[in-house]
């Protein structure tokens, strides 16, 4: 089920005159979270009429940022586990 932001992104892309299949690919397949859709909406509201190439470039930048954030969160979780082991040792394993 698409979020409201994803639907808003799809509609805005259509309203700006981009091809329907392109709009669906951007909104529903690639930028289908509130975070990514909101980022692209911000870009579209700031830019008058970006070329398709510019939209794709922005989409790739947004996805790259999202991937970096996910990787950072995973690293932070792993570090927290390591810190806990340093502080408390390995958990007792009952058999």
Backbone bond lengths (Angstrom), bond angles and torsions (degrees), N, CA, C in turn:
res aa  C-N    CA-C-N  psi(-1)  N-CA   C-N-CA  omega(-1)  CA-C   N-CA-C  phi
1 X - - - 1.457 - - 1.532 109.11 -
2 X 1.281 116.46 127.45 1.456 121.59 -178.14 1.528 110.99 -75.97
3 X 1.321 115.11 143.34 1.460 119.91 178.07 1.531 109.72 -76.55
4 X 1.316 115.35 167.38 1.467 120.13 177.83 1.528 111.09 -62.34
5 X 1.334 116.89 -37.73 1.469 120.54 179.50 1.528 110.85 -65.69
6 X 1.333 116.51 -39.01 1.461 120.64 178.85 1.527 109.94 -64.93
7 X 1.323 115.96 -43.29 1.471 119.92 177.76 1.526 110.93 -63.36
8 X 1.335 116.27 -40.62 1.469 120.66 178.55 1.530 110.20 -62.96
9 X 1.329 116.52 -41.59 1.456 120.61 178.38 1.528 110.74 -62.26
10 X 1.315 116.70 -46.62 1.468 121.26 179.42 1.525 110.49 -57.89
11 X 1.335 116.47 -47.58 1.467 120.98 -178.41 1.528 111.34 -64.10
12 X 1.326 117.00 -42.27 1.465 120.05 179.76 1.527 111.16 -63.71
13 X 1.323 116.95 -42.14 1.463 120.00 177.54 1.528 110.87 -61.24
14 X 1.335 116.15 -43.80 1.473 120.07 177.15 1.528 110.91 -61.57
15 X 1.334 115.65 -45.29 1.466 120.55 -179.13 1.534 111.90 -61.13
16 X 1.324 116.39 -29.65 1.464 120.15 178.92 1.526 112.03 -81.92
17 X 1.343 116.42 -2.69 1.454 119.92 172.68 1.521 116.62 94.29
18 X 1.314 117.16 13.10 1.465 119.23 178.18 1.525 109.67 -78.74
19 X 1.339 117.25 153.32 1.467 120.44 -179.05 1.532 112.04 -59.42
20 X 1.323 115.17 143.28 1.461 121.78 -175.50 1.530 112.16 -56.47
21 X 1.319 117.60 -45.27 1.463 120.61 -178.80 1.532 110.91 -64.69
22 X 1.325 117.08 -38.64 1.461 121.74 177.02 1.523 110.23 -62.92
23 X 1.321 116.92 -44.54 1.463 122.01 179.57 1.529 110.96 -60.28
24 X 1.322 115.89 -44.52 1.464 120.35 179.49 1.524 110.80 -64.40
25 X 1.315 117.11 -40.93 1.473 121.43 -179.89 1.526 110.35 -62.51
26 X 1.313 116.69 -45.26 1.466 120.98 179.91 1.527 110.45 -65.95
27 X 1.325 116.69 -53.78 1.466 120.61 -171.26 1.522 113.41 -76.01
28 X 1.312 117.43 -48.01 1.463 119.73 -170.47 1.522 114.28 -93.37
29 X 1.319 116.93 -21.96 1.457 117.92 -177.89 1.526 112.74 -103.32
30 X 1.330 117.23 -36.77 1.465 119.91 -173.89 1.523 114.48 -106.36
31 X 1.311 117.59 -46.80 1.470 121.01 -176.57 1.523 109.81 -109.55
32 X 1.325 116.00 57.82 1.459 121.36 -170.54 1.526 114.14 -99.80
33 X 1.329 117.43 19.92 1.460 120.37 172.48 1.524 108.23 -114.83
34 X 1.315 116.45 160.22 1.464 119.65 178.74 1.527 111.11 -58.25
35 X 1.334 116.48 -41.58 1.470 120.29 -178.48 1.526 110.92 -60.86
36 X 1.328 116.66 -52.82 1.467 119.20 -175.74 1.526 111.83 -70.27
37 X 1.323 117.27 -39.18 1.466 120.09 178.88 1.528 110.85 -64.53
38 X 1.330 116.96 -40.75 1.462 120.86 179.70 1.524 110.77 -64.58
39 X 1.323 116.99 -40.04 1.465 120.38 177.16 1.528 110.88 -60.76
40 X 1.333 117.02 -45.23 1.463 119.67 -179.72 1.522 110.86 -68.79
41 X 1.326 117.71 -37.79 1.466 120.06 176.59 1.529 110.57 -58.78
42 X 1.326 116.52 -43.48 1.464 120.30 177.58 1.520 111.70 -58.82
43 X 1.319 115.49 -43.04 1.462 120.47 177.89 1.525 110.73 -61.62
44 X 1.325 116.35 -46.36 1.471 120.43 -177.53 1.521 112.52 -66.81
45 X 1.329 117.45 -34.11 1.461 119.70 178.40 1.531 111.51 -72.69
46 X 1.339 116.84 -25.63 1.467 120.72 178.45 1.523 112.35 -83.86
47 X 1.311 117.31 -32.78 1.467 121.77 -175.20 1.531 109.74 -96.86
48 X 1.311 115.62 138.34 1.466 120.87 -177.85 1.537 111.62 -66.25
49 X 1.288 118.14 -69.67 1.466 122.91 -179.75 1.526 109.80 -143.16
50 X 1.322 117.48 77.18 1.466 118.98 -177.71 1.536 111.65 -65.68
51 X 1.330 115.23 146.64 1.462 120.36 175.43 1.535 108.82 -67.83
52 X 1.303 116.54 159.12 1.463 121.25 178.22 1.527 109.66 -57.01
53 X 1.320 117.25 -40.16 1.461 121.53 179.74 1.531 111.09 -60.12
54 X 1.337 116.20 -39.22 1.459 120.57 179.05 1.529 111.09 -68.66
55 X 1.331 116.10 -38.40 1.464 119.66 176.91 1.530 111.26 -62.81
56 X 1.306 116.21 -43.93 1.467 120.06 179.03 1.520 109.97 -63.89
57 X 1.316 117.31 -42.06 1.460 121.23 178.04 1.525 110.77 -60.14
58 X 1.325 116.81 -44.57 1.470 121.27 178.82 1.520 110.38 -64.95
59 X 1.331 117.87 -40.99 1.457 121.59 178.14 1.528 110.14 -59.42
60 X 1.339 116.51 -45.32 1.467 120.13 179.94 1.524 111.05 -64.03
61 X 1.316 117.91 -37.56 1.465 121.03 177.70 1.527 110.67 -65.61
62 X 1.316 117.09 -41.40 1.470 121.44 178.69 1.524 110.26 -63.74
63 X 1.323 116.48 -44.91 1.470 119.86 179.46 1.525 111.15 -65.04
64 X 1.306 117.09 -37.09 1.464 121.08 177.63 1.531 110.52 -64.22
65 X 1.323 116.87 -43.96 1.471 120.99 176.82 1.524 110.72 -60.45
66 X 1.315 116.12 -44.13 1.463 120.43 179.88 1.525 110.44 -60.96
67 X 1.320 116.78 -44.04 1.466 120.43 179.52 1.526 111.59 -62.94
68 X 1.336 116.90 -38.62 1.464 120.64 177.29 1.523 111.39 -64.44
69 X 1.312 117.24 -40.32 1.469 121.29 178.74 1.520 110.32 -64.67
70 X 1.332 116.97 -43.97 1.466 121.04 178.40 1.526 110.15 -61.04
71 X 1.322 116.72 -45.26 1.465 120.28 179.70 1.530 111.08 -62.58
72 X 1.322 116.90 -40.21 1.464 121.00 179.00 1.522 110.68 -62.61
73 X 1.331 117.06 -44.16 1.469 120.98 179.38 1.529 110.86 -63.09
74 X 1.336 117.45 -41.15 1.458 120.85 178.62 1.530 110.91 -63.63
75 X 1.326 116.41 -41.11 1.456 120.97 178.45 1.525 110.71 -65.09
76 X 1.328 117.21 -41.12 1.467 120.79 178.34 1.525 111.23 -62.75
77 X 1.346 116.87 -41.10 1.472 119.80 178.08 1.523 111.40 -64.18
78 X 1.320 116.53 -43.23 1.462 120.34 179.07 1.526 110.48 -63.52
79 X 1.319 117.05 -41.34 1.462 120.44 178.73 1.521 111.15 -64.18
80 X 1.322 117.57 -37.29 1.465 120.96 177.99 1.529 110.72 -62.74
81 X 1.321 117.63 -39.59 1.466 121.11 178.12 1.526 109.87 -65.52
82 X 1.327 116.63 -44.32 1.459 120.50 178.62 1.526 110.72 -61.44
83 X 1.323 116.97 -44.11 1.461 120.85 178.30 1.522 111.20 -60.54
84 X 1.315 117.30 -40.75 1.457 121.28 178.59 1.531 110.83 -63.29
85 X 1.325 116.67 -41.01 1.466 120.21 177.97 1.530 109.94 -64.61
86 X 1.333 117.88 -41.88 1.463 120.56 177.74 1.528 111.48 -61.08
87 X 1.320 115.83 -40.54 1.468 120.80 -176.67 1.533 112.41 -77.53
88 X 1.323 116.21 -39.68 1.473 119.88 -170.44 1.520 114.01 -117.91
89 X 1.293 117.92 -3.50 1.458 120.87 -176.86 1.519 110.38 77.25
90 X 1.322 114.53 178.25 1.457 119.29 178.02 1.519 109.59 -69.76
91 X 1.326 116.99 143.49 1.469 118.69 177.67 1.527 109.83 -64.75
92 X 1.318 116.20 145.04 1.459 120.20 176.05 1.505 109.31 -62.74
93 X 1.296 114.56 134.97 1.461 118.34 178.58 1.510 108.77 -107.28
94 X 1.291 115.13 114.82 1.460 120.50 179.51 1.509 108.69 -89.76
95 X 1.320 114.84 141.32 1.473 118.93 179.37 1.493 110.64 -108.99
